[in-house]
Amino acid sequence: MIYLDHAATSWPKPPEVMEAMRRFLECAGGNPGRSGHRLSIEAGRIVFAAREALAHFFGLDNPLRLIFTPNVTYALNTVINGYLRPGDHVVTTGMEHNAVMRPLRALEAKGLQLTIVPCAPDGTLSANDVVRALRDDTRLVIVNHASNVTGTILPVGEIGALAHEAGVPLLVDAAQTAGVLPIDMEAMHIDLLAFTGHKGLQGPPGTGGLLIGYGFDAGQIEPLVRGGTGSRSELELQPEMLPDCFESGTPNGVGIAGLGAGLAFVQKRGVEAIRAHELELTRRLVEGLRAIPGVTVYGPEDLELRTATVSFTAKGMRVSEIGFRLDEEYEILCRVGLHCAPAAHRTIGTYPEGTVRLAPGLYTTLAEIDETLAAVEKVVAR
Ligand SMILES: Cc1ncc(COP(=O)(O)O)c(C=O)c1O
């Protein structure tokens, strides 16, 4: 079997991740931050260690400004629904995932003003176009770091610098880049960073988070959920301190233990080395697909402007048929369709049919890419 669906979730997980989760359940199965006994304290220690390591990884010294969430969707919704108010103006891009688009569209129906800056057909975007869309009443800019459809990397640092000159904070959806590209919140002028744990960070499903930069007052965000936090139990009002304010209910301790181990694995390999490996796979994949008659590959020509996510279509064939045959006849697992990002497909001109998406990852080999190219060539030749 060849697994080429890392943009959806990475698989298999490193053995260290599974071992950390097993150990958490066996040796530290208490409720973190709740009770005073040793199992609760050990669980709290593991959760805090992961919080600290992740905050540092993204360039924040203060781990209390990292809020654990079940995924990036929840982190994005925390900001979109908790910070924005009817009448506010928001700027976003034509390459966003529905994790951004759906909450924004729902708020738009209640009076939010939305400007969607169009991207080029390869998904690229000029930072100046974003700046031109800013108004005096713009409260937030939201951009994804890299597209889950074409892998196009957006100029987040440049957008952040220009948005800050205009006094507007930046929220970044790093679902496709956390663990795959270097991210430094301060250097890239990112105020709010939403990430998911189960893709490039090699953690299990059910993990993710939101980091709140030093320049952003967290008190401006209303929590989505209120309840028990293990702290200030005498109060019937939600505590205001970070991260408790946004972390009501028992956390996913076992998942966070796995995420911490996933991050340690990524750091041991090195983000630069992971990026170099994925670029090599992408080059082979893009060049090989382009050489197959009838195949159109989407995304930027310049490989430095893309992650390892590659979308293609083939003349005269439904994408669903290509995906089905790759799976049934060659055991090659990919994803076809709109990938929860209809806006991105409108931008690249593949709406409503979508594309076949091949997304190699950390463990993918060049031999697997060659096998995949041979299989695609046979499937589309029929
Ligand atoms: C760019 C982008 N944003 C958001 C998401 C949603 O991720 P999750 O399901 O982990 O919340 C994804 C996942 O496919 C994505 O690629």
The ligand as a Tripos MOL2 file, in Angstrom:
@<TRIPOS>MOLECULE
LIG
   16    16     1     0     0
SMALL
NO_CHARGES

@<TRIPOS>ATOM
      1 C1         -5.7850   24.4490    5.3070 C.3       1 LIG1
      2 C2         -6.6110   23.6290    6.2660 C.ar      1 LIG1
      3 N1         -7.3450   24.2480    7.2070 N.ar      1 LIG1
      4 C3         -8.0940   23.5520    8.0730 C.ar      1 LIG1
      5 C4         -8.1470   22.1730    8.0500 C.ar      1 LIG1
      6 C5         -8.9920   21.4530    9.0420 C.3       1 LIG1
      7 O1         -8.1940   20.6020    9.8400 O.3       1 LIG1
      8 P1         -8.8040   19.8190   11.0780 P.3       1 LIG1
      9 O2         -9.7970   18.8500   10.4980 O.co2     1 LIG1
     10 O3         -7.6550   19.1490   11.7240 O.co2     1 LIG1
     11 O4         -9.4580   20.8170   11.9460 O.co2     1 LIG1
     12 C6         -7.4070   21.4870    7.1030 C.ar      1 LIG1
     13 C7         -7.4740   20.0210    7.0200 C.2       1 LIG1
     14 O5         -7.6420   19.4190    6.0120 O.2       1 LIG1
     15 C8         -6.6240   22.2360    6.1760 C.ar      1 LIG1
     16 O6         -5.9030   21.6110    5.2640 O.3       1 LIG1
@<TRIPOS>BOND
     1     1     2 1
     2     2     3 ar
     3     2    15 ar
     4     3     4 ar
     5     4     5 ar
     6     5     6 1
     7     5    12 ar
     8     6     7 1
     9     7     8 1
    10     8     9 2
    11     8    10 1
    12     8    11 1
    13    12    13 1
    14    12    15 ar
    15    13    14 2
    16    15    16 1
@<TRIPOS>SUBSTRUCTURE
     1 LIG1         1 GROUP 0 **** ****
